[in-house]
Each structure stands twice: as C-alpha cells, then as structure tokens.
Amino acid sequence: MKAIRLFVSVTAFLSMPCQCWQQWNYSAFSFPSDDWKETWSLPTGPGERRGHTLIVYNQTKVILFGGRGNDAHRHHVPSRYNVVEDRGLLSFSTYDDFPLSSIYNPNSDYCKPVQTCAPLTNASSGNNEVCSYSWEHLLSHGPSLNEQTRIEETCGFVSVGVYYNDVWSYDVDCLRYADLDCANDGWRILHDGMTFGGCNDEKGEHVCQTPSERYGHGAAMIDETTMAIYGGYSLECEDFCDDLWFFDFNNLTWTKQDSSGPGNRWKSSMVSTGASIFIFGGHRLWHGFSSDNTVENRWQSRELLPKGGYLNDLWVYDKDQNHQGQWTRLEEKASCVDAPGLTWESRNDKRCEIHWPRVRSGHAAVYDSKRNGIWIHGGYSTYFPYPTSKDSGGAVGVNSLGREHTPIYPTYEFFLDDLWFYDIASGFWEKKRIFGRKPPKRTEHIIELAGDILILHGGFADNTQYKDTWHYIIAENRWLEKVEFVHAHFPETCTDDLGEIQSDPSCIELAFPEDLRRSNESTLALKYQEILPFSEQEGYTPDPEYPLYFGIVNDAEEFVQSLREKYLEQEVYDKRGQRIWIESTVPDGTPIAPRAATSPRQYARQRKIKYNETTELEVWEWCITVKGEPTRDRTDDGLFGRSEHPVLIPQPRRQSPGWDGCIDIQWQTPSPRSDHSSAYVEKYNMLVVHGGISYHSNNSSTTNLVLGDMWVLNVHNCARNCSNNGVCTNGFCKCDPGFFGVDCSNFTCPGSVCEYDNNNAQHCSHCCFDAINDRKVPCRLEDAESMIFTGRTEGICDGFGTCQCAPPFIGEDCSILDCKYNCSFNGYCSVEFPASRCMCKDGYTAPNPDHLLQPQSVQMETKKYDAADHVTKNIRDTTHNFAPQFLEIFNNPSAYSNFVALLIKSGEVYCRNDQINNLSRARYYVQMLREGLGQNINNMQQKEYGRYSLLDQISTNSSTFVPVLIKHDDSNGCYPAKQYDKYSFPRLAWSMPLHNDDNWCAVSGMPSYKAWRDADKKAKRDEKYWASTFRMNNVEYPWRDKLNMAVWRGATTFNKGLYGHLDLHEIPRVKLVEEGRKSRFIDAAFHKLVGKYEDTTQTSSHVRELMEDSIPLDEMMKYKAIIDIDGNTWSARFNTLLCSNSVVIKIQPDFVEQSYKELRPYVHYIPASISNVTEVVEYVLNVKHEHEMQQVVRRANEWCKSSMTADALASAAVKTLENYLDMLYTYDSSWNDKLSNNFVPNGDLLPCNAG
C-alpha cells in the first residue's frame, strides 16, 4: 500500500461547518393508482419534474402538484391527404396513411424503440397494461437538429412536452431510521389529474374539472385544508395562465375561483400567510394576444390587457367569512423625510423615495411569520420588448409608455442576486445591504426559512447549473456558504487504519528501541563509557540473528517482488565478482522490529513471503498508511540543528475530513440543478427538495435532463454527530475542549489553542507556545477578525494528542531546543525551556547553542541598515565649509531647481519669498516638520543629540538660523557615478543607495513624501482611522475571496540614475516582469513608459509586449500578494502597501529610506530577489502558509497604525532634522559661527506655509 503523508494544519484543521444532505429513494414505496399510470403512461411516480410546486400540509405532509417532465416520444407519421372546397370551406376528402417521407422505415432494427410496460389491475378503462415507447437511445449522443429530424422521419416519432396536473403526498411522519427515507411508506397519489384539465364545452362555456397541465405556477396553503395554485405555463392557456384553483384535502376535489387579479404570468412567487396569498413579479407576453391587435403591430393595444414582459407588481388575495375572496394590488409607497429648504416657503418640504424591487421572474420567495414579511431573492430580467423599442412590433404600444430607444449594453444585470424584505404591516420594501461573500447571481433556485436562517440552494445563471447551499443569517445580515456536510464519499486513499488494526490480530504496536549500550572498560578502540558500535548493540542492525532485516515496508508483496527483479532477474555481483543472491541494504544502526517505534501508536505485522523455490523471507509491513511530516514547508538544510531531509513519522490515519488522502472528499449533495421545488417541514427541521433540471451527466453539459430524485436537508444534523465530542447547533459542530476537526474526532495536542470565527469555522494553532521574558505562556487568539494567534509552532499535531516536532525542537509542545549533537554522548541533556543544556562529563565542555531561531520560510539575504551610521562613516573630512555652499543654493533657487533651502529659527520654518510656492514635493515634509516642531519642542528640553542640544538651535529664544537643504526630486540622494553628484554637502533626500560604499555622499534619508502627502490630505488620520480602514479592507477584500496571485504594476525607470547605464534586459523591473510572464501566479506588467522608453518610436516591441492596464493601489488588494520593487529611488508606495490586507513581497532593495530600518523581513513583509521571486510567491500563496501570511499582514498593519498617522509622521520629520543636524556638525563643526546671529540671506524670508 502506498504511504501517504499526513497533513495536520497548524492553523485550521477544520475549515467550514457541516450539514446533512441525504437522498431519499422512493422507487420501492410509491403508490400511484392504475388510472394515474394509464393517464401518464408511467409505471410509478411522481417521476421527473421541473417547475412543479411543493408545499406542506398538516405539518408533516409534503404535497406535490404539476410540473413538466422529460419530453416523451409519440408515434407520428406525416401522411398524404386531399382536400376539397365546399361552399368556401376546405375539408379532408381522403387520408390514405401514405407516408410523405421517402426515408420512413420504422420496421428496421435501427428504429426499434425501448418499450416500458406496467401491469394494470384496477384501471377504469379495463385495460390490463400500459406501455410507453422511447427512442432516446438514438438521440443520447446529442445530434444536430437536422440529424434529429432525419432520425424522427426514419423511425416515425416526435418529441412532445409532458405536463402534469396530478397531486401527490409524502408524509415524513413515518418509520424512519437516522436520516433515511420512510421504511415502509412513500409518495401516495391524491388526485390522478386529467388530460387537458378534463375540459369540455358545455352550453357555450369552456368548463374544466381540474387545472390544466402546467409548470412554472405558484402554490400555497390558503387555509389549513386548502391548497391554492395560480398561473403557470399551459397549452390550454395558449401561453400563460391567469386562473386560480383551490384543492380541498378533505374531499380531494378541485374548485376554480372566479376572480380577476394579477393576470397571465408564470415563474412568479407565491407565498401564504395562512389567511392570505401574496404574488410578486413573474413574466408574461407583452400585452398578450388581443383581438384588436394587428399583424403589423400586435402589441398596440394596452387598453384591454395589462402591461406585460417582466413584472414587479405585488398582489394579495384575501378570503372573507363566506370563503369568497378578491385580489388587491398593493401600490408602491414612498418613504419621506423632512428636507426643509432655505426659504420660508420650503420650510415644510419633504424628500420622498420609493424602494421597490426591480422587475424579475424566476426569483425565490418565502414567508417569514416571525417578522410578518416576505423575503425574495435573485431572479432574471431583461429588456422587454427585446432587444430595443425600435424593433418591429414596438410602435404605438410601446411608445405610449414613453419609452425611448434602449440599446443593449454589456453591464446590464440579467441575473440578479439582491435580497429584499417586504414588511406586510407597513407596506414597505427594504433592500438588504450585505457585505462580504454572497451567492452568485441566479434564477430558478429555491429559498426556505428555517428559524432565523434562510436556506438557498441551486439555480441557474450564465450557462451554469448551481449545486451550492447558502445560509443567510438574518440577525447578522450576512451569507454563509455550506461546503461540508455529513455524508461523505471517501476516496480510496482515505482508509480507516484504526479499523484495520482492530480487525487484524497480526498488527502489533511497536515498542521503542533499547537505549544504546556503553563500554564498561577502556580499550584501544574505545574509551571507558563510549558508545559501543552497532554490531555490538542488541536490537540494531547489523545483527547476525537477523541478517536479512529489511526495515518496515509499506507493501511486503511489492517489496519482495522488487527483490526478485533485482537479484534473480537482473543479477547483482559484489566487488570480488561473486553473485549476490540477496542482501539487506538497511543502514547500520536501524532498530529492528518490533522494537523500532519512532512515535506512539505505530503498528506493523510480520509476513512470511516466498522469495524463490528454497527461500522464504520474513518482512515487516506497516499496518498504518499515513506519515506525519513536521518538516513540511520548512528549511531542511541540516544547519543549526535542522534536519537534512524531510522527517516522516508513520502513524494511523483516521477516516475523517482534513487528513492526507481524505482531502478530496465528495460530500453527498444534490447534483447541480435549477427549476426544482422545495418545502420546509418545521416539525422535523427538514428541507425537502424534489426534481429540477440538470446536466444529462456529471461529465457533460451539452444536454439537459429533468430529474426525479428527492433530497432532504436535515438542518440540525452534524457529521458523525460531532463524534460525541461536541455540540451540534444549526448544522455546526462546536467541539468540546480537547477536540478538533469537522466532526470533532481528533484529539488536540499540548499547546493547541482552537477558536471559532463568526462563520462558526474552527481555527486551531497546534503545538503552539509563546514566551514573555523567557517564561513560557499559552498561545491565545490575538486578532479575532483574521483569526491570528500569538506564539509560534514548531511541530504538527497527529490528531491523537501527540505533537510531532521539527528538529531541533523537542518537548510535548515542541517548544524546547534540543541539545546539540545529543551532547556528543558525553553527558546528558537537561531539557529546559527555552533551550536544553548539555550537562557534560568530567573533561568535556558544551559549545554555545547556535540554533537558528528565525521564521521557517524561504531564506534570503537581508541587510540591516541604519541611515545615521551610513551618513557618519561616509563623511571623511570634518573641515568642510558649509555656509558658502548653502548660501549659493539659497540665493539662487532657479539655478538649483532640484533643491529646496530652508531656514529654521525660533521654532518656525522659513523660505525665500520667491520659492515659497515652488516647494514641489518638499512641501509635505515642510508641513509635517512645522507640525512636528510645534508638538515636540517642549518635549526636547532634556534631550541631547550628539554634540549639541536641538533645543538650543530652534527654541523660541534662539536667534540662530538652522540651515536645511532638501533634494526633492525622484532621484536618490547620491548616485554611484560621481559625475551625477556635484555636491558633497549634507542634505536630506527621499532615499539613498543601500550598497553605496563611497565616502563622498552626505545624505540623510526621509520617509517617503507620498506618506506625508496622504496624511496632508487627511489631517485627522490617526489610529482609529487605520483601525476602521483595516476593517473595511477585510470586508471588501476578505482573504478567502482574493485572487491567488501576486501583482505588480509600475513604470519603467528613468534613463538616468542607478540603472541609467544598464541595458534594457538588465534593469530589475524588466527582469521582474519577464520572470512574472513565466509564472501563472504572478501578474506583473508595466502600465507606463518613462524616460528613454517614453518615445514609442524608440521603444522596442519587447517593452510594449510587457505592458498591461493600470491597477489602482486599492484594487491591488484583490490579490493575496503585492510585489514592491525600487525604481529610480526607494519605492514610494512601499509604506502604503503595508497598510493593505495583502502580503507585501519586497524585492531586494537597492535604496534605503528612514522607515526601512524599522521594518523587519518575515515580520512586516516577505523579502525576495528577482532570481527567487517565483519560489517566494508560490510559498506565500500556498494555503498551508495562510496563517503565517496573515500574521505578516497583521504586523504590517500594526506598524502602519502606529507609524502612518499624522502625529507619527510629524515626529518623524523632527527626527530627520535631528539626524541632519548631527550630520551637519560632522561635516562642518563651525557652521554655527559662520552663520552668525546677524546673518540675513538675500531676499525676503517668509514662513513656509505653502501646501
């Protein structure tokens, strides 16, 4: 048997809750009458139906009426005839049954139909058999229309629609086991129905005994013993019906009601309050066929018939004490609020709005008695008349409505997904504004009310039949999709090892190996107490008693066969040329079974298998089929105590969702369908579903098939009844402490912490530990919105209560670092948190622990950077003269357009009069600096920075001007090529090269101007703002709905700067886009060409091929990961991306800015390089790392919340000033003397209030 690795997620072993769909088989217990069989030519019923109705009568009886079945085949041979004229009238004179088709050949073997007959014993006609014929086997391959016509002409049949008007009952109050169907009961016929409704012309009137055969009608209980049906499609109605019928369950008779009302329609919704009937919407022809309509304009008349097309009118039918009733149309009501104007005359003005669902048909509806209202959802709607009002047939009938030309446009919503509630008492509709996931748009689905939950299933939209099940939780105004249920079809790989072990007595539990023995004397080969060689260790290979020990294999038969092929068929020789007939290649030191366990609950059996005619081998074989892998998705490089290879630990598999081999479970649910019918039996909390239309097979969607199956959803059933380890509520298992999983069948492990989210989904962090001041504390839920736990996990839970640790961690919760090299066997390991210690024998010492405690993810070189250190070490001469250089720039701003020169005095920032409106991007820094100085000046009195006090320079009583130079363009502070940097004096810039080792560059980095610009736009931005923003991000772009891709959009870099001398294909951004084109997980492209690429005449076709549409930053959150890469300077968007709810992947930067040193790889973002970006992206997107990635996002958001507020940015501006002055003193320690107190620059000075 094949070994399968166990996956037990450290974050979410259980992903979604469950409910119970169960198919009920009624074929053995169906009770039609013989007259029903003869009427419908069927042996049993109700059979296949679509567009029928189900209602509940007498609390437990499910009533079925009408519907349309699969098309049936009828003999039909077009024959020759003659007509004669008699006084202006044509009549048949002969009909000789001579076929018109020359290919007619019904007696051929090809045309032989499939005949199905049912015996009749009590038919009123006296017949003893009824038969039906089908040529479906000739049409099952889906022939074209011409081919089907040829087949029908050859064999003499046609396909006709089958419509029903019978009544059936299924009483669920019967003998039932578990959630199965009735043991000795089923569908029973209440009324056989009649062809053509039993209609006859009597005394000039068309009198019918029953409703005509129909589908797409509505049905509801009008009182405790009466079912009402209305409308639908019927051949007897010529198109859509407008008749109202009552069915009395006491005497099983139909009565037609004389009442004018909603008019012809089908696929409307019909619900009952118990005393009244409500009908909403539907569809009918445009004004129907009126006698005064002409051929030229059949829709002209609007006087005799009401408006047609798709409808949104609401009607109510009420019965009086004499059981007579009438229809009333409920008109739209406006909701008004006071809106007084500015004038006296408008003081009492009101603003009124009408909230009403748009026109539709095929929607779902249900009555809510608790809230006394009606819920409707979805449906279909389109232009009517279609496609435009200028088409033939429009004219007066359409134009009289005031309609103009209505062109088709692609964003028109044909299928709907809106949810409305109608309050019967107030008469107002309310559209529910729902955030988060919701069912896709659809029509012809079902919706039922179970307590405070709406249950939705199936439907159709855009050539797709749906099979999904959704809950709308009314109190919380949100949808929840059900993806796991109760009855599972486990794949072959999902075995139950525990059951096999119990049934096979040869499977024994392995014991752990013996301890290694030591030498009890000192010899030339061994010192005293050294470990003996394995050849002298009992129970380990090599062992002369077990020379052919092969370890423990997965399949003994396959293993022995591989030995035969290797040694008997292929022949193997040793170094001396002698043939080897068989040998064991198990490494020395392998423990010999049955003392070979590496973990608890390991079972194996010993089998004797014939090797050849003379030899029988004893081979140990696993009785368990799964292997835990604690090193999965971790680094296995053999360094710092980590394993060189994957660690695989055999263990039993439990046949339960979530285990390896059990991932691809097929839950037992109804097949995709639409136009099915449902009823909710409140007494048993049971949703009954029958029929519908679906695909002909699961592997084909070319033809449709009407279904006749019956399904029941037990709302309060859970998988395996939660294994008696939890509580089942509304179909959700809530596991007791100590258990986890979809069915609560798994035992938690030491350190495990499990919580449920708002969707009743369980999230766990197993084998988890946390520490405060080197003291171990339990893990806990830190963020309920993203279900992120504190602490870390260094192992997996085996589902039986034992942690399997990834080296070098040990302990019951994998929280302790193991001793290095097992203390070289020269001492014992003192197991202590957080790191074990070697207690050495005399003469031995223990090395310092060097285990690497870092995130177990893709590794990448990272370089910490401190701007102040960089600046200081790169200024080699402290005797520069700063004042003349500063004055040159300050007094000639037009000659130095890339610089802004400022002066700070007495806590204010001054500019030249002619530069105050030309601060460019520096205006954001200036504004934040001014705010920062105002907020922080009183807090700086006791702070000393370097060789000066900042307060001495900028305090209100200081007369000293503090000079500041800002290089405000997009370029970095200093290029590697010296010719691009004419100046050596200190200055502020947005960023500087990360790897610049030249010592001529004197630049201090500022946080990105874009961060200050955004704060400038929203001066009130604070931690509450960000907390609200993060919540909205999670609502609009929840993690589960994000695209499983990484995205990057940007511009090409300029032709100067760090990359100006590089060829096109050497530019990092081009490399990124090219690398992204190779991966299906990366959406990377240019949206803009700049620099030398901006001229399209000089742009290579290759660059144009790398371009795509722009994606706004907000919309990038649709992706799970966003890639960030530097351009001409530090990427200005990096800080903003950390405020999103997507993982930020930072390509190894070439620049640095101030905030970079606050951010840590694997903590706030994931680092990558161009060479490994594909590997990193796949790691980030792997569902197994979802918990880790959400923690990264959470920590990035925490940094954003504390660092991207207006106050924090103002403080950062002051910090940059401090760094700058420190650098200035290093550059020219006497600058203060040179810029004396009496110094006044050329030009007027004004406070820098711009921006």
Number of C-alpha atoms within 10 A of each C-alpha: 15 10 16 18 20 28 23 23 23 24 24 23 25 21 19 21 26 27 25 24 24 21 20 18 15 22 14 11 17 20 20 20 21 25 22 22 22 23 14 21 19 19 23 20 21 29 19 19 30 27 29 28 26 24 21 22 21 11 15 19 18 22 22 27 27 28 28 24 25 20 16 17 20 15 12 13 20 14 12 13 14 11 12 12 10 8 6 7 8 11 11 10 11 11 11 10 11 11 16 13 15 8 14 19 15 17 11 10 8 13 19 15 18 11 10 13 14 17 15 19 13 12 17 10 10 10 14 13 16 20 15 18 17 18 22 14 11 16 13 10 10 11 12 10 9 9 12 15 13 15 21 24 22 20 22 22 23 18 16 11 11 16 26 26 23 24 19 22 23 21 18 21 13 14 12 13 9 6 16 13 22 20 13 12 19 22 23 19 21 19 21 20 24 21 17 20 19 14 17 13 9 9 7 7 9 9 14 18 16 23 31 27 26 28 27 28 27 24 27 24 22 22 17 13 14 18 22 22 22 25 27 30 26 22 14 15 16 10 17 25 24 19 22 19 19 22 22 16 15 8 9 11 14 19 15 17 14 12 14 12 16 22 17 24 28 27 29 27 23 23 23 23 19 13 13 17 21 22 23 24 26 29 23 24 17 21 21 22 15 15 9 12 16 13 9 11 15 21 24 22 22 19 10 11 14 13 17 20 22 24 20 18 19 16 18 19 19 15 15 9 6 6 7 11 15 14 18 15 14 12 10 14 15 14 13 12 11 11 13 14 12 8 8 8 9 11 12 11 13 13 11 13 10 12 15 18 21 13 18 26 28 30 27 24 25 21 21 22 13 8 13 13 19 21 22 21 23 25 28 24 23 17 15 15 20 14 13 16 19 17 11 11 17 20 16 15 20 20 14 12 10 8 12 11 11 14 11 12 7 6 6 10 12 17 22 21 18 20 18 20 23 21 16 14 9 9 13 17 21 14 15 13 10 13 12 13 16 16 19 15 19 27 28 28 27 24 27 22 21 18 14 15 17 18 23 22 23 25 30 25 18 9 7 15 22 21 18 19 20 19 22 21 16 13 8 11 11 17 22 20 18 16 15 24 25 24 19 17 13 18 14 8 18 23 20 15 19 16 13 14 19 11 10 11 9 14 19 18 18 19 17 16 18 14 9 14 15 17 14 13 10 11 9 5 7 15 14 11 14 16 17 16 16 18 14 15 19 16 23 24 25 24 18 8 9 14 11 18 23 22 18 18 18 18 16 22 17 12 14 17 14 13 17 17 11 14 16 16 10 9 13 14 11 8 6 6 8 9 12 12 13 15 12 14 10 13 12 13 15 17 23 22 21 19 15 21 20 16 15 16 18 21 23 24 21 18 15 12 15 14 17 10 6 6 9 12 17 18 21 22 22 23 26 25 23 28 20 25 22 24 22 18 15 16 18 18 12 12 13 14 21 19 17 12 11 17 17 17 19 24 25 27 27 21 20 24 23 21 23 22 24 22 15 15 17 14 17 16 22 23 19 19 27 29 27 27 24 25 23 24 21 14 10 14 16 21 21 25 22 27 27 30 27 26 19 15 12 9 7 9 14 10 12 14 19 24 23 18 20 21 19 23 22 21 20 18 24 28 25 16 18 24 18 13 21 20 17 20 13 18 22 26 31 25 25 13 15 16 23 30 30 29 28 26 23 22 19 26 25 20 22 28 25 24 20 15 12 11 15 17 20 24 26 26 31 31 29 29 24 18 16 7 6 9 9 14 14 14 22 19 17 14 12 12 12 19 22 22 24 18 17 19 22 25 28 29 30 27 24 18 17 19 27 27 25 23 21 22 23 21 17 17 24 26 26 20 23 27 25 20 10 12 21 13 15 19 17 15 17 14 16 14 16 15 17 18 22 25 16 16 13 8 6 12 13 16 10 9 16 10 17 13 8 8 14 15 16 18 15 14 9 12 12 12 16 17 21 18 9 20 24 19 15 17 20 13 11 13 11 16 15 22 17 12 13 18 15 13 17 26 16 13 17 12 11 14 15 15 22 27 24 23 21 20 18 17 19 18 24 23 24 22 14 14 20 20 14 15 22 17 19 21 23 22 29 24 20 24 24 21 19 22 22 14 14 13 16 11 10 15 13 9 11 12 13 14 11 13 15 21 21 16 20 21 20 13 12 14 17 21 22 20 24 20 19 23 23 22 17 18 21 25 26 24 20 18 11 12 8 11 13 8 14 17 21 26 25 23 28 28 29 30 21 18 14 16 12 12 15 19 28 26 31 29 26 25 23 24 19 17 21 26 19 16 21 18 9 13 13 13 17 18 18 12 13 19 15 10 16 19 15 14 19 18 14 16 24 19 20 11 13 16 17 21 19 28 25 25 25 20 18 24 24 19 15 15 19 22 17 15 12 12 8 17 13 11 17 22 26 20 15 23 22 16 17 21 15 11 16 12 18 25 19 25 27 21 17 17 19 12 13 15 20 13 10 12 8 9 13 11 10 10 18 16 10 15 18 15 10 14 13 9 15 11 9 23 25 23 23 27 29 28 26 24 25 20 25 21 26 25 20 21 16 22 22 16 24 26 24 25 30 31 29 28 29 20 21 18 21 20 23 27 25 23 16 18 13 12 16 14 18 20 17 24 22 25 25 26 19 18 12 15 21 21 13 21 26 17 17 25 20 13 13 18 16 19 21 22 27 19 22 24 25 25 19 25 24 18 17 21 22 15 20 26 24 24 21 15 22 25 20 22 24 22 16 20 20 16 20 25 24 21 23 23 18 23 24 19 17 17 18 17 10 13 19 12 12 9 11 11 13 11 12 11 18 16 16 22 14 15 17
